[in-house]
Amino acid sequence: MMRSRMCLVIVVAAAFLTACGSAAGTPSASPSGTPLSGTVSVFAASSLTDSFKALGSSFQAAHPGITVQFNFAGTPTLVTQIEQGAQADVLASADPTNMDKLTADGFTAGAAQVFAHNQLEIVVGPGNPMHISGLADLARPGVIYIAEAATVPAGKYSLQALAKAGVSVTPKSLETDVKAVVSKIELGEADAGIVYSTDVKAAGTKVQGVSIPAADNVVATYPIVAVKGTKNSAAANAFILYVRSSTGQSTLESFGFLHG
Amino acid sequence: MRRQSVPLIIAVLATVGIAFFVLPLLGLLLRAPWGDAGKSLTAPETREALKLSLVASLSATGIAVVLGVPMAWIYARVDFPGRSVLRALTTLPMVLPPVVGGIALFLAFGRRGLLGSWLESAFGITLPFTTAGVIMAETFVAMPFLVLTVEAGLRSMDRRYEEAARTLGASRWRVLTRVTLPLIGPSLFAGAILCWARALGEFGATITFAGNFPGITQTMPLAVYLLLETNQAASFILSLVLLLISLVVLIALRDRWLGSA
């Protein structure tokens, strides 16, 4: 009994060590012998979730030796993770500010390149039950408005749009990323939020968008960069090139992004 | 006194295991910006989070005592079909991912929830994004710790004291307040402390069900998480405060957990 238990401990420990080894190990050889192989770890802003998943699969189809792994979260979370040593090869940020912070702290390889733009929209439940027609309605009594925290690009842009429209409103909650705002609208727990047009589009019929006039709207700029110290810079750069290629751009446009 | 010799493999694996827990704590201690500690702790946003955390976790513990002790009593004393299933259901939050708990709370007490939709239409009460929502989320996650601890206390107590009191003519209420509760006092205390500590550390269910707004729903763990992105010094200091509280709780309860075995 004791002996078999000890064996189990050793097997588990060995499995753990092997797992560590393969994760940090050399990239697997690609069948065609091309130099592009291994894993690219892409840290991308939460608003890029659906479009980047699509880009990832078509990129993998074009480069069979490469596996793309995604980590989606609010941009400041991703920046913190990278600065704390997370193994990222590429960062796609939802604003230049967070990207500049990462660059200033010395975590980027080369200059960041803009690959997409996005704009804001008010997100409401299906059928727009609270009859929200513009930013001013968010401040109406009885409307539960939730926002992203001001550190999240979407939260910062929302504040800018509200300021342009001269609307003063206190949100009920400061969510950590845009997807959290959309999901609470979907659940019906909040009445309205400000998110990217692409998020409204991605949620399909589960939510509805109310457009914000151009004069009040804010155009979001998405930069992408290879992370310093990436173990697979060839594949990281190939992915960045792919995102900025005409194929990549048309995929992004199909998700509602504006041309980079 | 000669110590028992430890096989090498056990010593090595145990050391790796211990280091795994000690190193992160050491990291926090060494990297914490001690010079800024006072400033971080008295900053308005940390003070608000501290206050809210104390109010919410103590309220959750109070509710847990009022509702949890009767639950424990029923689980320990009443034999009915489906008791173990019911006990499992009501202690599920101990193992459930807290975010899942938050979603479940939405479906029950949210504006579209089973009970929540009625609460809103009948009384105009909405729980998500309120301090009451924070207390509910914390109670949901933390109460099972109290229920199980008190149930164990009730099961292990000597019931002859209760029987003696009854035969001497004490009413059931008197037996409960003068005999049963004092006898399970230590379990109740331990359960309440565990429950409080768990409530204080609650993150997932809170951010899901109650959201995050300073002074209303942003408790200490939420503040730690968000400060990590804006003010790491304050985030480290708040983490240390939470760590210290947890450590004190665990050391205080050690005798109960290990000594009584």
Contacts between the chains, C-beta under 8 A, distances in Angstrom:
chain1	res1	chain2	res2	distance
A	6	B	9	7.0
A	9	B	9	7.9
A	9	B	13	6.2
A	10	B	9	7.3
A	13	B	13	6.5
A	76	B	229	4.0
A	76	B	230	7.7
A	77	B	229	6.5
A	79	B	229	7.5
A	80	B	228	5.6
A	80	B	229	5.4
A	144	B	126	7.7
A	144	B	129	6.9
A	146	B	129	7.3
A	146	B	211	6.7
A	149	B	212	7.2
A	149	B	226	6.1
A	151	B	226	7.3
A	151	B	229	5.0
A	151	B	230	5.5
A	171	B	213	7.0
A	172	B	129	4.0
A	172	B	211	6.3
A	172	B	213	6.5
A	173	B	129	5.1
A	173	B	210	7.9
A	173	B	211	2.8
A	173	B	212	5.5
A	173	B	213	5.2
A	173	B	217	6.8
A	174	B	211	7.5
A	174	B	212	5.1
A	174	B	213	5.8
A	174	B	214	7.8
A	174	B	218	7.9
A	174	B	226	7.9
A	175	B	211	6.8
A	175	B	212	6.7
A	176	B	207	7.4
A	176	B	212	7.2
A	176	B	225	7.7
A	176	B	226	7.3
A	184	B	128	8.0
A	184	B	211	7.6
A	187	B	106	5.6
A	187	B	110	6.5
A	187	B	112	6.8
A	188	B	110	7.3
A	188	B	111	5.7
A	188	B	112	4.3
A	189	B	106	6.1
A	189	B	110	5.1
A	189	B	111	5.5
A	189	B	112	7.4
A	189	B	128	4.7
A	189	B	129	7.6
A	190	B	128	7.8
A	190	B	129	7.4
